[in-house]
Amino acid sequence: MKKRYIFYIVIALGLAYLVYYRINANKKIEGKGAPGAATGKGSKDGKGAPPLVVDGVVVKLVSFDNDLEITGAIEANESVVLKSEVAGLVTGIYFKEGTTVSKGSVLVKVNDRDIQAQLQEALAKQKVSSTNETRAKQLLAKGAISQEEYDTALADLKSLQAQSLLIRAQLAKTTIRAPFSGRIGLRGISEGTYLTPATVIANLVSTNPVKITFSVPERYASQIKQGSNITFTTDGSAKENQGKV
């Protein structure tokens, strides 16, 4: 028991000494930091303690933008490689390279003389068949022919009408038109070229507006919503452009 009391007394004396030492140390620091000590006026030898250097920071409110900077690529809104559906000689080119063309405008004409001849033949046959169908209809009303004979005449007329429509569709394919408005590039053909479905006529692109493709890290994917506004710049220009997702 006596050893325990002695141990407690030693600890208490140690704590008391630490408190006393700390109080004296604080008094010395306060004495050195007084105005007279800093300027040297309160010291006999004229040398005071150096001034205390303090770094200060001015805090103010600023707006914080949670921006994500990524790299993307600009692509045309519409782009197509112009080709012909039918084969034949090019008889006319109606566009200039690098110019803007309107939707539906004629770009290239392919020789269609043989198809025109086929159409005229089909129309002539259709006219005769139409006359036969009208006559058969009148005879059927008088009971001069059977219903089967009239149905045969009507079927012939409809077959020739369908043939005429098919030839007209082939004829329309000999005229290549712009599928949309845009700027046309370098042409790969000349007048007199034998055009095939594999021949590239030119490239047509629409760049108003344009599309921007970019990849977003998965952790930010939930923050990108359809209709969100984006700002982008292009190489060689510091101008900011606006877009929407």
GITA-V948899 format. One record per pair of residues at least 24 apart in sequence whose C-alpha atoms are under 7 Angstrom apart, sorted by the first residue. I is the first residue (numbers start at 1). J is the second residue. If there is no record, write none. Layout:
<<I J> <I J>>
This chain:
<<71 214> <72 212> <72 213> <72 214> <73 212> <73 213> <73 214> <74 210> <74 211> <74 212> <74 213> <75 210> <75 211> <75 212> <76 205> <76 206> <76 207> <76 210> <76 211> <77 206> <77 207> <77 208> <77 209> <77 210> <77 211> <78 205> <78 206> <79 204> <79 205> <79 206> <80 203> <80 204> <80 205> <81 200> <81 202> <81 203> <81 204> <82 200> <82 201> <82 202> <82 203> <83 197> <83 198> <83 199> <83 200> <83 201> <84 176> <84 196> <84 197> <85 173> <85 197> <86 173> <86 174> <86 196> <86 197> <87 195> <87 196> <87 197> <88 194> <88 195> <88 196> <89 192> <89 193> <89 194> <89 195> <90 191> <90 192> <90 193> <90 194> <90 195> <91 191> <91 192> <92 191> <93 191> <97 184> <97 185> <97 186> <97 187> <98 183> <98 184> <98 185> <98 186> <99 183> <99 184> <100 182> <100 183> <100 184> <101 181> <101 182> <101 183> <102 178> <102 180> <102 181> <102 182> <103 178> <103 179> <103 180> <103 181> <104 177> <104 178> <104 179> <104 180> <105 177> <105 178> <106 175> <106 176> <106 177> <106 178> <107 176> <107 177> <107 178> <108 175> <108 176> <109 174> <109 175> <109 176> <110 174> <110 175> <111 174> <112 171> <112 174> <115 167> <115 171> <119 164> <119 167> <119 168> <122 160> <122 163> <122 164> <123 164> <125 160> <126 157> <126 160> <126 161> <129 156> <129 157> <130 157> <181 206> <182 206>>
